[in-house]
Amino acid sequence: MRASILTDNIQFLMLIILLLISFSFLIYFNSTIFNFNYIYNSKPNLLSFSYYTNFTAGLTFFIAVSATNLFHQGNWQRVYAAKNNKILEKSLTISFLIIIPIVFIMGFTGLVAVSNNSNVVPDLAFFSLLINEQGIIISLVIVFLAISLTVSSIDTLINAISSLIVVDAKHIINFKEDSLKLSKKLLIFISLITFIVASKGLSILYLFLLADLFCCSAVLSIFFGFYKKNFDEKRIFVSILAGLFTGLLFFPAPDFSKSFLIGFVIPIKYFPLYITQSLLFISFIIATFLPICFWKTKLKNIK
Protein backbone atom coordinates (compact mmCIF):
# COMPACT_ATOMS: atom_id res chain seq x y z
CA MET A 1 0.00 0.00 0.00
CA ARG A 2 2.79 2.44 0.88
CA ALA A 3 4.66 1.57 -2.31
CA SER A 4 1.51 2.01 -4.39
CA ILE A 5 0.81 5.46 -2.95
CA LEU A 6 4.44 6.49 -3.47
CA THR A 7 4.42 5.43 -7.12
CA ASP A 8 1.01 7.07 -7.61
CA ASN A 9 2.49 10.42 -6.52
CA ILE A 10 5.31 10.08 -9.06
CA GLN A 11 2.96 8.90 -11.79
CA PHE A 12 0.54 11.75 -11.05
CA LEU A 13 3.24 14.36 -11.66
CA MET A 14 4.30 12.62 -14.87
CA LEU A 15 0.73 12.35 -16.11
CA ILE A 16 -0.03 16.02 -15.45
CA ILE A 17 3.09 17.12 -17.32
CA LEU A 18 2.44 14.74 -20.23
CA LEU A 19 -1.23 15.74 -20.43
CA LEU A 20 -0.34 19.45 -20.50
CA ILE A 21 2.14 18.79 -23.32
CA SER A 22 -0.42 16.66 -25.17
CA PHE A 23 -3.18 19.25 -24.83
CA SER A 24 -0.81 21.99 -26.02
CA PHE A 25 0.16 19.99 -29.11
CA LEU A 26 -3.46 19.02 -29.66
CA ILE A 27 -4.67 22.60 -29.77
CA TYR A 28 -1.65 23.80 -31.75
CA PHE A 29 -1.91 21.15 -34.48
CA ASN A 30 -5.71 21.37 -34.70
CA SER A 31 -6.30 25.08 -34.08
CA THR A 32 -8.65 25.37 -37.06
CA ILE A 33 -10.93 22.54 -35.96
CA PHE A 34 -10.57 22.58 -32.18
CA ASN A 35 -13.61 24.76 -31.52
CA PHE A 36 -17.38 24.51 -31.16
CA ASN A 37 -18.04 26.17 -34.52
CA TYR A 38 -16.28 23.36 -36.36
CA ILE A 39 -18.31 20.73 -34.49
CA TYR A 40 -21.54 22.61 -35.14
CA ASN A 41 -20.82 22.92 -38.87
CA SER A 42 -19.65 19.31 -39.29
CA LYS A 43 -21.87 17.41 -36.84
CA PRO A 44 -24.57 19.79 -35.53
CA ASN A 45 -26.44 16.93 -33.85
CA LEU A 46 -23.56 16.48 -31.38
CA LEU A 47 -24.37 19.88 -29.88
CA SER A 48 -28.15 19.65 -30.19
CA PHE A 49 -30.34 19.40 -27.10
CA SER A 50 -32.95 17.57 -29.16
CA TYR A 51 -30.54 14.74 -30.02
CA TYR A 52 -31.44 12.33 -27.24
CA THR A 53 -28.43 10.06 -27.92
CA ASN A 54 -26.18 12.74 -26.40
CA PHE A 55 -27.94 12.40 -23.05
CA THR A 56 -28.27 8.61 -23.09
CA ALA A 57 -24.56 8.28 -23.90
CA GLY A 58 -23.58 10.58 -21.05
CA LEU A 59 -25.90 8.84 -18.60
CA THR A 60 -24.64 5.43 -19.76
CA PHE A 61 -21.03 6.23 -18.96
CA PHE A 62 -22.01 7.90 -15.68
CA ILE A 63 -23.76 4.70 -14.56
CA ALA A 64 -20.94 2.50 -15.86
CA VAL A 65 -18.08 4.41 -14.24
CA SER A 66 -19.93 4.89 -10.94
CA ALA A 67 -20.83 1.20 -10.63
CA THR A 68 -17.36 0.01 -11.60
CA ASN A 69 -15.49 2.28 -9.22
CA LEU A 70 -17.64 1.15 -6.31
CA PHE A 71 -15.98 -2.24 -6.77
CA HIS A 72 -12.46 -0.80 -7.16
CA GLN A 73 -10.58 -2.03 -4.11
CA GLY A 74 -7.77 0.41 -4.85
CA ASN A 75 -10.15 3.33 -4.23
CA TRP A 76 -11.49 1.85 -1.00
CA GLN A 77 -7.94 1.25 0.24
CA ARG A 78 -7.21 4.93 -0.12
CA VAL A 79 -10.47 5.91 1.54
CA TYR A 80 -9.71 3.84 4.63
CA ALA A 81 -6.04 4.86 4.61
CA ALA A 82 -6.97 8.52 5.16
CA LYS A 83 -5.98 9.80 8.61
CA ASN A 84 -9.37 11.35 9.26
CA ASN A 85 -12.58 12.49 7.55
CA LYS A 86 -11.30 16.03 7.07
CA ILE A 87 -8.31 14.85 5.04
CA LEU A 88 -10.56 12.47 3.10
CA GLU A 89 -12.98 15.27 2.21
CA LYS A 90 -10.11 17.54 1.19
CA SER A 91 -8.57 14.81 -0.99
CA LEU A 92 -11.85 14.03 -2.74
CA THR A 93 -12.54 17.73 -3.34
CA ILE A 94 -9.09 18.35 -4.85
CA SER A 95 -9.39 15.22 -7.01
CA PHE A 96 -12.82 16.38 -8.18
CA LEU A 97 -11.49 19.80 -9.18
CA ILE A 98 -8.49 18.31 -11.01
CA ILE A 99 -10.47 15.78 -12.99
CA ILE A 100 -13.19 18.16 -14.26
CA PRO A 101 -11.01 19.99 -16.85
CA ILE A 102 -9.31 16.73 -17.88
CA VAL A 103 -12.63 14.97 -18.54
CA PHE A 104 -13.99 18.05 -20.32
CA ILE A 105 -11.01 18.35 -22.67
CA MET A 106 -10.96 14.61 -23.37
CA GLY A 107 -14.70 14.65 -24.11
CA PHE A 108 -14.38 17.73 -26.30
CA THR A 109 -11.52 16.05 -28.14
CA GLY A 110 -13.80 13.12 -28.88
CA LEU A 111 -16.41 15.46 -30.39
CA VAL A 112 -13.76 17.10 -32.57
CA ALA A 113 -12.34 13.74 -33.66
CA VAL A 114 -15.77 12.41 -34.68
CA SER A 115 -16.57 15.66 -36.48
CA ASN A 116 -13.28 15.40 -38.36
CA ASN A 117 -13.62 11.70 -39.18
CA SER A 118 -16.85 9.76 -38.67
CA ASN A 119 -14.98 6.45 -38.87
CA VAL A 120 -12.51 7.22 -36.10
CA VAL A 121 -11.95 4.38 -33.62
CA PRO A 122 -13.51 5.53 -30.31
CA ASP A 123 -10.59 4.14 -28.27
CA LEU A 124 -8.12 6.23 -30.29
CA ALA A 125 -10.06 9.46 -30.82
CA PHE A 126 -7.71 11.48 -28.62
CA PHE A 127 -4.56 10.04 -30.19
CA SER A 128 -5.88 10.30 -33.75
CA LEU A 129 -5.82 14.09 -33.50
CA LEU A 130 -2.46 14.15 -31.77
CA ILE A 131 -0.60 12.17 -34.40
CA ASN A 132 -1.89 14.13 -37.40
CA GLU A 133 1.55 15.68 -37.89
CA GLN A 134 3.43 12.45 -37.12
CA GLY A 135 6.07 14.39 -35.15
CA ILE A 136 8.78 12.47 -33.32
CA ILE A 137 8.40 14.52 -30.15
CA ILE A 138 4.65 14.08 -29.89
CA SER A 139 5.01 10.38 -30.72
CA LEU A 140 7.37 9.97 -27.78
CA VAL A 141 4.98 11.90 -25.55
CA ILE A 142 2.13 9.59 -26.58
CA VAL A 143 4.22 6.48 -25.84
CA PHE A 144 5.18 7.74 -22.37
CA LEU A 145 1.62 8.92 -21.71
CA ALA A 146 0.15 5.53 -22.66
CA ILE A 147 2.71 3.67 -20.52
CA SER A 148 2.17 6.00 -17.56
CA LEU A 149 -1.61 5.61 -17.73
CA THR A 150 -1.30 1.84 -17.90
CA VAL A 151 1.30 1.46 -15.15
CA SER A 152 -0.57 3.85 -12.88
CA SER A 153 -3.66 1.65 -13.08
CA ILE A 154 -1.92 -1.72 -13.00
CA ASP A 155 0.14 -1.27 -9.83
CA THR A 156 -2.93 -0.06 -7.92
CA LEU A 157 -5.02 -2.93 -9.29
CA ILE A 158 -2.40 -5.57 -8.43
CA ASN A 159 -2.08 -4.19 -4.92
CA ALA A 160 -5.86 -4.18 -4.51
CA ILE A 161 -6.32 -7.76 -5.75
CA SER A 162 -3.47 -8.96 -3.55
CA SER A 163 -4.99 -7.35 -0.46
CA LEU A 164 -8.37 -8.95 -1.16
CA ILE A 165 -6.82 -12.39 -1.45
CA VAL A 166 -4.67 -11.95 1.67
CA VAL A 167 -7.51 -10.64 3.84
CA ASP A 168 -10.60 -12.44 2.54
CA ALA A 169 -9.50 -15.61 0.72
CA LYS A 170 -9.34 -17.62 3.95
CA HIS A 171 -13.04 -16.92 4.53
CA ILE A 172 -13.95 -18.42 1.14
CA ILE A 173 -11.60 -21.37 0.65
CA ASN A 174 -9.49 -23.48 2.97
CA PHE A 175 -5.81 -23.57 2.17
CA LYS A 176 -2.71 -24.26 4.24
CA GLU A 177 -0.07 -22.21 2.47
CA ASP A 178 0.71 -18.57 3.14
CA SER A 179 -1.98 -16.26 1.76
CA LEU A 180 0.60 -13.85 0.34
CA LYS A 181 2.17 -16.65 -1.71
CA LEU A 182 -1.30 -17.62 -2.92
CA SER A 183 -1.99 -14.04 -4.02
CA LYS A 184 1.27 -13.95 -6.02
CA LYS A 185 0.41 -17.19 -7.81
CA LEU A 186 -3.12 -16.03 -8.62
CA LEU A 187 -1.84 -12.66 -9.87
CA ILE A 188 0.62 -14.39 -12.19
CA PHE A 189 -2.22 -16.57 -13.49
CA ILE A 190 -4.48 -13.55 -14.01
CA SER A 191 -1.62 -11.71 -15.75
CA LEU A 192 -1.17 -14.60 -18.19
CA ILE A 193 -4.88 -14.53 -19.04
CA THR A 194 -4.70 -10.75 -19.48
CA PHE A 195 -1.69 -11.13 -21.78
CA ILE A 196 -3.54 -13.64 -23.95
CA VAL A 197 -6.63 -11.43 -24.20
CA ALA A 198 -4.51 -8.34 -24.95
CA SER A 199 -2.68 -10.17 -27.73
CA LYS A 200 -5.99 -10.54 -29.61
CA GLY A 201 -6.11 -6.81 -30.32
CA LEU A 202 -9.65 -6.39 -29.01
CA SER A 203 -11.16 -2.96 -28.42
CA ILE A 204 -10.14 -1.68 -24.99
CA LEU A 205 -13.27 0.45 -24.79
CA TYR A 206 -15.49 -2.55 -25.57
CA LEU A 207 -13.78 -4.69 -22.91
CA PHE A 208 -14.18 -1.90 -20.37
CA LEU A 209 -17.87 -1.60 -21.19
CA LEU A 210 -18.34 -5.35 -20.82
CA ALA A 211 -16.66 -5.24 -17.41
CA ASP A 212 -18.86 -2.26 -16.51
CA LEU A 213 -21.95 -4.33 -17.33
CA PHE A 214 -20.88 -7.01 -14.83
CA CYS A 215 -20.46 -4.35 -12.14
CA CYS A 216 -23.79 -2.69 -12.97
CA SER A 217 -25.65 -5.98 -12.54
CA ALA A 218 -24.17 -6.45 -9.06
CA VAL A 219 -23.88 -2.96 -7.60
CA LEU A 220 -27.39 -2.41 -6.18
CA SER A 221 -27.84 -5.93 -4.81
CA ILE A 222 -24.40 -6.03 -3.20
CA PHE A 223 -24.60 -2.63 -1.55
CA PHE A 224 -28.20 -3.15 -0.50
CA GLY A 225 -27.04 -6.34 1.19
CA PHE A 226 -24.53 -4.32 3.22
CA TYR A 227 -27.35 -2.39 4.87
CA LYS A 228 -29.80 -5.29 5.18
CA LYS A 229 -27.90 -7.97 7.04
CA ASN A 230 -30.79 -10.44 6.84
CA PHE A 231 -31.13 -10.06 3.07
CA ASP A 232 -31.17 -13.55 1.55
CA GLU A 233 -27.81 -14.32 -0.09
CA LYS A 234 -29.39 -16.66 -2.64
CA ARG A 235 -31.77 -13.91 -3.69
CA ILE A 236 -28.82 -11.55 -4.15
CA PHE A 237 -27.09 -14.13 -6.32
CA VAL A 238 -30.19 -14.74 -8.44
CA SER A 239 -30.86 -11.01 -8.86
CA ILE A 240 -27.29 -10.41 -10.07
CA LEU A 241 -27.48 -13.25 -12.59
CA ALA A 242 -30.87 -12.02 -13.84
CA GLY A 243 -29.55 -8.48 -14.34
CA LEU A 244 -26.39 -9.70 -16.05
CA PHE A 245 -28.15 -12.16 -18.36
CA THR A 246 -30.83 -9.67 -19.42
CA GLY A 247 -28.25 -6.91 -19.86
CA LEU A 248 -26.18 -9.17 -22.12
CA LEU A 249 -29.22 -9.73 -24.33
CA PHE A 250 -29.24 -6.01 -25.15
CA PHE A 251 -25.47 -5.43 -24.93
CA PRO A 252 -24.32 -4.30 -28.40
CA ALA A 253 -21.92 -6.15 -30.66
CA PRO A 254 -18.42 -4.65 -31.15
CA ASP A 255 -19.75 -2.45 -33.98
CA PHE A 256 -22.58 -1.20 -31.68
CA SER A 257 -25.16 -1.70 -34.44
CA LYS A 258 -27.05 -4.67 -32.99
CA SER A 259 -27.26 -7.00 -30.01
CA PHE A 260 -28.04 -10.66 -29.46
CA LEU A 261 -31.74 -9.97 -28.92
CA ILE A 262 -32.12 -6.99 -31.25
CA GLY A 263 -30.62 -7.85 -34.59
CA PHE A 264 -29.87 -11.54 -34.12
CA VAL A 265 -32.89 -13.17 -32.47
CA ILE A 266 -35.35 -10.49 -33.63
CA PRO A 267 -34.59 -8.58 -36.87
CA ILE A 268 -33.51 -5.03 -36.18
CA LYS A 269 -36.11 -3.65 -38.62
CA TYR A 270 -38.88 -4.30 -36.07
CA PHE A 271 -37.42 -1.76 -33.62
CA PRO A 272 -37.55 2.03 -33.78
CA LEU A 273 -34.38 4.08 -34.22
CA TYR A 274 -34.36 5.40 -30.64
CA ILE A 275 -33.96 1.81 -29.40
CA THR A 276 -31.40 0.60 -31.93
CA GLN A 277 -29.24 3.67 -31.27
CA SER A 278 -29.39 3.24 -27.49
CA LEU A 279 -28.57 -0.45 -27.04
CA LEU A 280 -25.72 0.23 -24.63
CA PHE A 281 -27.89 2.55 -22.53
CA ILE A 282 -30.76 0.04 -22.43
CA SER A 283 -28.36 -2.77 -21.55
CA PHE A 284 -26.88 -0.85 -18.60
CA ILE A 285 -30.23 0.40 -17.32
CA ILE A 286 -31.73 -3.10 -17.35
CA ALA A 287 -28.64 -4.70 -15.79
CA THR A 288 -28.59 -2.08 -13.04
CA PHE A 289 -32.25 -1.90 -12.05
CA LEU A 290 -33.78 -5.25 -13.02
CA PRO A 291 -32.27 -6.99 -9.93
CA ILE A 292 -34.58 -4.84 -7.75
CA CYS A 293 -37.53 -6.87 -9.05
CA PHE A 294 -36.09 -9.92 -7.32
CA TRP A 295 -35.99 -8.15 -3.94
CA LYS A 296 -39.71 -7.44 -3.78
CA THR A 297 -40.95 -10.61 -2.09
CA LYS A 298 -38.12 -10.63 0.41
CA LEU A 299 -38.39 -6.94 1.16
CA LYS A 300 -41.90 -7.41 2.61
CA ASN A 301 -40.32 -9.41 5.41
CA ILE A 302 -37.55 -6.91 6.10
CA LYS A 303 -38.58 -4.28 8.60
C-alpha positions as CSV (number, residue, x, y, z in Angstrom):
1,M,0.0,0.0,0.0
2,R,2.8,2.4,0.9
3,A,4.7,1.6,-2.3
4,S,1.5,2.0,-4.4
5,I,0.8,5.5,-3.0
6,L,4.4,6.5,-3.5
7,T,4.4,5.4,-7.1
8,D,1.0,7.1,-7.6
9,N,2.5,10.4,-6.5
10,I,5.3,10.1,-9.1
11,Q,3.0,8.9,-11.8
12,F,0.5,11.7,-11.0
13,L,3.2,14.4,-11.7
14,M,4.3,12.6,-14.9
15,L,0.7,12.4,-16.1
16,I,0.0,16.0,-15.4
17,I,3.1,17.1,-17.3
18,L,2.4,14.7,-20.2
19,L,-1.2,15.7,-20.4
20,L,-0.3,19.4,-20.5
21,I,2.1,18.8,-23.3
22,S,-0.4,16.7,-25.2
23,F,-3.2,19.2,-24.8
24,S,-0.8,22.0,-26.0
25,F,0.2,20.0,-29.1
26,L,-3.5,19.0,-29.7
27,I,-4.7,22.6,-29.8
28,Y,-1.7,23.8,-31.8
29,F,-1.9,21.1,-34.5
30,N,-5.7,21.4,-34.7
31,S,-6.3,25.1,-34.1
32,T,-8.6,25.4,-37.1
33,I,-10.9,22.5,-36.0
34,F,-10.6,22.6,-32.2
35,N,-13.6,24.8,-31.5
36,F,-17.4,24.5,-31.2
37,N,-18.0,26.2,-34.5
38,Y,-16.3,23.4,-36.4
39,I,-18.3,20.7,-34.5
40,Y,-21.5,22.6,-35.1
41,N,-20.8,22.9,-38.9
42,S,-19.6,19.3,-39.3
43,K,-21.9,17.4,-36.8
44,P,-24.6,19.8,-35.5
45,N,-26.4,16.9,-33.8
46,L,-23.6,16.5,-31.4
47,L,-24.4,19.9,-29.9
48,S,-28.1,19.7,-30.2
49,F,-30.3,19.4,-27.1
50,S,-33.0,17.6,-29.2
51,Y,-30.5,14.7,-30.0
52,Y,-31.4,12.3,-27.2
53,T,-28.4,10.1,-27.9
54,N,-26.2,12.7,-26.4
55,F,-27.9,12.4,-23.1
56,T,-28.3,8.6,-23.1
57,A,-24.6,8.3,-23.9
58,G,-23.6,10.6,-21.0
59,L,-25.9,8.8,-18.6
60,T,-24.6,5.4,-19.8
61,F,-21.0,6.2,-19.0
62,F,-22.0,7.9,-15.7
63,I,-23.8,4.7,-14.6
64,A,-20.9,2.5,-15.9
65,V,-18.1,4.4,-14.2
66,S,-19.9,4.9,-10.9
67,A,-20.8,1.2,-10.6
68,T,-17.4,0.0,-11.6
69,N,-15.5,2.3,-9.2
70,L,-17.6,1.2,-6.3
71,F,-16.0,-2.2,-6.8
72,H,-12.5,-0.8,-7.2
73,Q,-10.6,-2.0,-4.1
74,G,-7.8,0.4,-4.8
75,N,-10.2,3.3,-4.2
76,W,-11.5,1.8,-1.0
77,Q,-7.9,1.2,0.2
78,R,-7.2,4.9,-0.1
79,V,-10.5,5.9,1.5
80,Y,-9.7,3.8,4.6
81,A,-6.0,4.9,4.6
82,A,-7.0,8.5,5.2
83,K,-6.0,9.8,8.6
84,N,-9.4,11.3,9.3
85,N,-12.6,12.5,7.5
86,K,-11.3,16.0,7.1
87,I,-8.3,14.8,5.0
88,L,-10.6,12.5,3.1
89,E,-13.0,15.3,2.2
90,K,-10.1,17.5,1.2
91,S,-8.6,14.8,-1.0
92,L,-11.8,14.0,-2.7
93,T,-12.5,17.7,-3.3
94,I,-9.1,18.3,-4.9
95,S,-9.4,15.2,-7.0
96,F,-12.8,16.4,-8.2
97,L,-11.5,19.8,-9.2
98,I,-8.5,18.3,-11.0
99,I,-10.5,15.8,-13.0
100,I,-13.2,18.2,-14.3
101,P,-11.0,20.0,-16.8
102,I,-9.3,16.7,-17.9
103,V,-12.6,15.0,-18.5
104,F,-14.0,18.1,-20.3
105,I,-11.0,18.4,-22.7
106,M,-11.0,14.6,-23.4
107,G,-14.7,14.7,-24.1
108,F,-14.4,17.7,-26.3
109,T,-11.5,16.0,-28.1
110,G,-13.8,13.1,-28.9
111,L,-16.4,15.5,-30.4
112,V,-13.8,17.1,-32.6
113,A,-12.3,13.7,-33.7
114,V,-15.8,12.4,-34.7
115,S,-16.6,15.7,-36.5
116,N,-13.3,15.4,-38.4
117,N,-13.6,11.7,-39.2
118,S,-16.9,9.8,-38.7
119,N,-15.0,6.5,-38.9
120,V,-12.5,7.2,-36.1
121,V,-11.9,4.4,-33.6
122,P,-13.5,5.5,-30.3
123,D,-10.6,4.1,-28.3
124,L,-8.1,6.2,-30.3
125,A,-10.1,9.5,-30.8
126,F,-7.7,11.5,-28.6
127,F,-4.6,10.0,-30.2
128,S,-5.9,10.3,-33.8
129,L,-5.8,14.1,-33.5
130,L,-2.5,14.1,-31.8
131,I,-0.6,12.2,-34.4
132,N,-1.9,14.1,-37.4
133,E,1.6,15.7,-37.9
134,Q,3.4,12.5,-37.1
135,G,6.1,14.4,-35.2
136,I,8.8,12.5,-33.3
137,I,8.4,14.5,-30.1
138,I,4.7,14.1,-29.9
139,S,5.0,10.4,-30.7
140,L,7.4,10.0,-27.8
141,V,5.0,11.9,-25.6
142,I,2.1,9.6,-26.6
143,V,4.2,6.5,-25.8
144,F,5.2,7.7,-22.4
145,L,1.6,8.9,-21.7
146,A,0.1,5.5,-22.7
147,I,2.7,3.7,-20.5
148,S,2.2,6.0,-17.6
149,L,-1.6,5.6,-17.7
150,T,-1.3,1.8,-17.9
151,V,1.3,1.5,-15.2
152,S,-0.6,3.8,-12.9
153,S,-3.7,1.7,-13.1
154,I,-1.9,-1.7,-13.0
155,D,0.1,-1.3,-9.8
156,T,-2.9,-0.1,-7.9
157,L,-5.0,-2.9,-9.3
158,I,-2.4,-5.6,-8.4
159,N,-2.1,-4.2,-4.9
160,A,-5.9,-4.2,-4.5
161,I,-6.3,-7.8,-5.7
162,S,-3.5,-9.0,-3.5
163,S,-5.0,-7.4,-0.5
164,L,-8.4,-9.0,-1.2
165,I,-6.8,-12.4,-1.4
166,V,-4.7,-12.0,1.7
167,V,-7.5,-10.6,3.8
168,D,-10.6,-12.4,2.5
169,A,-9.5,-15.6,0.7
170,K,-9.3,-17.6,4.0
171,H,-13.0,-16.9,4.5
172,I,-14.0,-18.4,1.1
173,I,-11.6,-21.4,0.7
174,N,-9.5,-23.5,3.0
175,F,-5.8,-23.6,2.2
176,K,-2.7,-24.3,4.2
177,E,-0.1,-22.2,2.5
178,D,0.7,-18.6,3.1
179,S,-2.0,-16.3,1.8
180,L,0.6,-13.8,0.3
181,K,2.2,-16.6,-1.7
182,L,-1.3,-17.6,-2.9
183,S,-2.0,-14.0,-4.0
184,K,1.3,-14.0,-6.0
185,K,0.4,-17.2,-7.8
186,L,-3.1,-16.0,-8.6
187,L,-1.8,-12.7,-9.9
188,I,0.6,-14.4,-12.2
189,F,-2.2,-16.6,-13.5
190,I,-4.5,-13.5,-14.0
191,S,-1.6,-11.7,-15.8
192,L,-1.2,-14.6,-18.2
193,I,-4.9,-14.5,-19.0
194,T,-4.7,-10.8,-19.5
195,F,-1.7,-11.1,-21.8
196,I,-3.5,-13.6,-23.9
197,V,-6.6,-11.4,-24.2
198,A,-4.5,-8.3,-24.9
199,S,-2.7,-10.2,-27.7
200,K,-6.0,-10.5,-29.6
201,G,-6.1,-6.8,-30.3
202,L,-9.6,-6.4,-29.0
203,S,-11.2,-3.0,-28.4
204,I,-10.1,-1.7,-25.0
205,L,-13.3,0.4,-24.8
206,Y,-15.5,-2.5,-25.6
207,L,-13.8,-4.7,-22.9
208,F,-14.2,-1.9,-20.4
209,L,-17.9,-1.6,-21.2
210,L,-18.3,-5.4,-20.8
211,A,-16.7,-5.2,-17.4
212,D,-18.9,-2.3,-16.5
213,L,-22.0,-4.3,-17.3
214,F,-20.9,-7.0,-14.8
215,C,-20.5,-4.3,-12.1
216,C,-23.8,-2.7,-13.0
217,S,-25.7,-6.0,-12.5
218,A,-24.2,-6.4,-9.1
219,V,-23.9,-3.0,-7.6
220,L,-27.4,-2.4,-6.2
221,S,-27.8,-5.9,-4.8
222,I,-24.4,-6.0,-3.2
223,F,-24.6,-2.6,-1.6
224,F,-28.2,-3.1,-0.5
225,G,-27.0,-6.3,1.2
226,F,-24.5,-4.3,3.2
227,Y,-27.4,-2.4,4.9
228,K,-29.8,-5.3,5.2
229,K,-27.9,-8.0,7.0
230,N,-30.8,-10.4,6.8
231,F,-31.1,-10.1,3.1
232,D,-31.2,-13.6,1.6
233,E,-27.8,-14.3,-0.1
234,K,-29.4,-16.7,-2.6
235,R,-31.8,-13.9,-3.7
236,I,-28.8,-11.5,-4.2
237,F,-27.1,-14.1,-6.3
238,V,-30.2,-14.7,-8.4
239,S,-30.9,-11.0,-8.9
240,I,-27.3,-10.4,-10.1
241,L,-27.5,-13.3,-12.6
242,A,-30.9,-12.0,-13.8
243,G,-29.6,-8.5,-14.3
244,L,-26.4,-9.7,-16.1
245,F,-28.1,-12.2,-18.4
246,T,-30.8,-9.7,-19.4
247,G,-28.2,-6.9,-19.9
248,L,-26.2,-9.2,-22.1
249,L,-29.2,-9.7,-24.3
250,F,-29.2,-6.0,-25.2
251,F,-25.5,-5.4,-24.9
252,P,-24.3,-4.3,-28.4
253,A,-21.9,-6.2,-30.7
254,P,-18.4,-4.6,-31.1
255,D,-19.8,-2.5,-34.0
256,F,-22.6,-1.2,-31.7
257,S,-25.2,-1.7,-34.4
258,K,-27.1,-4.7,-33.0
259,S,-27.3,-7.0,-30.0
260,F,-28.0,-10.7,-29.5
261,L,-31.7,-10.0,-28.9
262,I,-32.1,-7.0,-31.2
263,G,-30.6,-7.8,-34.6
264,F,-29.9,-11.5,-34.1
265,V,-32.9,-13.2,-32.5
266,I,-35.3,-10.5,-33.6
267,P,-34.6,-8.6,-36.9
268,I,-33.5,-5.0,-36.2
269,K,-36.1,-3.6,-38.6
270,Y,-38.9,-4.3,-36.1
271,F,-37.4,-1.8,-33.6
272,P,-37.5,2.0,-33.8
273,L,-34.4,4.1,-34.2
274,Y,-34.4,5.4,-30.6
275,I,-34.0,1.8,-29.4
276,T,-31.4,0.6,-31.9
277,Q,-29.2,3.7,-31.3
278,S,-29.4,3.2,-27.5
279,L,-28.6,-0.4,-27.0
280,L,-25.7,0.2,-24.6
281,F,-27.9,2.5,-22.5
282,I,-30.8,0.0,-22.4
283,S,-28.4,-2.8,-21.5
284,F,-26.9,-0.9,-18.6
285,I,-30.2,0.4,-17.3
286,I,-31.7,-3.1,-17.3
287,A,-28.6,-4.7,-15.8
288,T,-28.6,-2.1,-13.0
289,F,-32.3,-1.9,-12.1
290,L,-33.8,-5.3,-13.0
291,P,-32.3,-7.0,-9.9
292,I,-34.6,-4.8,-7.8
293,C,-37.5,-6.9,-9.0
294,F,-36.1,-9.9,-7.3
295,W,-36.0,-8.2,-3.9
296,K,-39.7,-7.4,-3.8
297,T,-41.0,-10.6,-2.1
298,K,-38.1,-10.6,0.4
299,L,-38.4,-6.9,1.2
300,K,-41.9,-7.4,2.6
301,N,-40.3,-9.4,5.4
302,I,-37.6,-6.9,6.1
303,K,-38.6,-4.3,8.6
